[in-house]
Amino acid sequence: MKKYILFVIFFNSVASLFSQEEGFSQNLKVQIYVRDFKAANQSLRKLIDSTKVKLISYSEGNTSYSILKNADISLACDKANYDIFDQFFPKIGYVSSKTLKTTNNTNDINRLKNEFAFLKKKKEAYEQELQKMDRKEDQQYSNFWDKIRDIEDQIHKTEQSIEEKQMHTSHYTISVLLNEDSGSPGSSSGKVQFVNMPGAQYIYLMIENPKNEISANTYHGGTVKYMFTKGKSALEFGVLKNLSSLKEDTAAFAELFIYNFGQDFYPRYFGRGIRKFLNLYTGYHIGGVFATSNTRSKHFFEVTPHIGLELFKNKYLLLDSKVGYFIPISEKYNRNMRGFTASVSLNFLF
């Protein structure tokens, strides 16, 4: 007898657990950045068709103030298909965010069922009273008839609400935001997202092999930095001046007027530049240098690869820092003018 009671308690506990699980709904929200929007979108739509999941909604457009494409897709599926999609998303692009929200609908379903039962009894009560009335002589007959019709409408709406809640507990809902990647100066389709962000930059240059009558140990100065794509592509113009103890060397270059064009690239799997703080990137700039001293002037081209860290970024402001290696493209000055650079810049939306 005792074993029988324990078995009944265990069975009821398991049944209660399963009935509670049936009241849960789960919603997955995913944001994905893709380089080839058309190909990724087609792959996703093909998977939707092949798995025969329910497509709740689909909208395609452009990111605000941009020509970059995006698609907002909502799906409903069971657990098996949820696992298929969850494993598929990283294959088409970079998953920047993924959140799974679980909601307990048990109380809502029970409340709606109780309301449904109450309305049914209320309708039966009105119908019983209606049967006692004379249709032609009793003035309350039409009022009771109208109330029964109103109750039937309420019953229908409540029944629909119950079905909708139960439907949500029987599958996962997946919300996918597919974004065309803006992590590089040009997207895979060749489009560029333009911005207008002027700013200023401080540069420190340490010459690796300084030489008398050619270069000083260090230079420093400022540039105007005009960033014109979100990628980021920029133009720079400025002057670096001799900061070392070799100022008495009048033949060494005292001033370097620099001009260049540069591009930065966010790493594919390290945030893609979407965070407000500490976005890592690599890049380069290429341009020319007018080097002058008290006795002469020379012009040569240069290229500087660099690695940088965005200290802070929002919609209106960018505080940036980077280190690079300054390489003159000149047989005569390459050895004695190349060196390490460090810079910090501030750009703002204009």
PyMOL commands that set and color helices and strands:
alter all, ss='L'
color gray80, all
select helices_A, chain A and resi 2-21+37-51+79-92+106-131+141-169+245-248+334-337
alter helices_A, ss='H'
color red, helices_A
select strands_A, chain A and resi 24-34+54-62+69-77+94-104+172-180+194-207+218-229+233-242+255-265+279-292+297-313+317-329+339-348
alter strands_A, ss='S'
color yellow, strands_A
deselect
rebuild
show_as cartoon
